[in-house]
Amino acid sequence: MRVLVWFVRFVLFLFLFGFAVKNDHVADLYFFFGRQWHLPLVFIILVAFGVGILLGVTATITSLLRQRREISRLRKQLERAGQAASEAAQLPEPF
């Protein structure tokens, strides 16, 4: 199984490396106020990919933190309900 995973990684690397070699010409990025950069196209694609990953991870982390806070709140609520149930079980029953 490990050999298959490494083979897939190697094929993916070759594909991406070939893509980078084929797209090595310079592209212009125009910003506001007349600013511009001259960068290789593969670098622009790599930066866009990295920014996308960063945004995705940020969105995932915020969702994960929100879920953890909710789980913590629900655990505390469950503990309080369990304590209330045990206190109710200790009370003598009326005749």
WORAQUI-V625396 format. One record per residue. N is the residue number from 1. RES is the residue in one small letter. SS is DSSP state (H for helix, E for strand, L for the rest). Layout:
BEGIN
N_RES_SS + N_RES_SS
END
This chain:
BEGIN
1_m_L + 2_r_H + 3_v_H + 4_l_H + 5_v_H + 6_w_H + 7_f_H + 8_v_H + 9_r_H + 10_f_H + 11_v_H + 12_l_H + 13_f_H + 14_l_H + 15_f_H + 16_l_H + 17_f_H + 18_g_H + 19_f_H + 20_a_H + 21_v_H + 22_k_H + 23_n_L + 24_d_L + 25_h_L + 26_v_E + 27_a_E + 28_d_E + 29_l_E + 30_y_E + 31_f_L + 32_f_H + 33_f_H + 34_g_H + 35_r_L + 36_q_E + 37_w_E + 38_h_E + 39_l_E + 40_p_E + 41_l_H + 42_v_H + 43_f_H + 44_i_H + 45_i_H + 46_l_H + 47_v_H + 48_a_H + 49_f_H + 50_g_H + 51_v_H + 52_g_H + 53_i_H + 54_l_H + 55_l_H + 56_g_H + 57_v_H + 58_t_H + 59_a_H + 60_t_H + 61_i_H + 62_t_H + 63_s_H + 64_l_H + 65_l_H + 66_r_H + 67_q_H + 68_r_H + 69_r_H + 70_e_H + 71_i_H + 72_s_H + 73_r_H + 74_l_H + 75_r_H + 76_k_H + 77_q_H + 78_l_H + 79_e_H + 80_r_H + 81_a_H + 82_g_H + 83_q_H + 84_a_H + 85_a_H + 86_s_H + 87_e_H + 88_a_H + 89_a_H + 90_q_H + 91_l_L + 92_p_L + 93_e_L + 94_p_L + 95_f_L
END
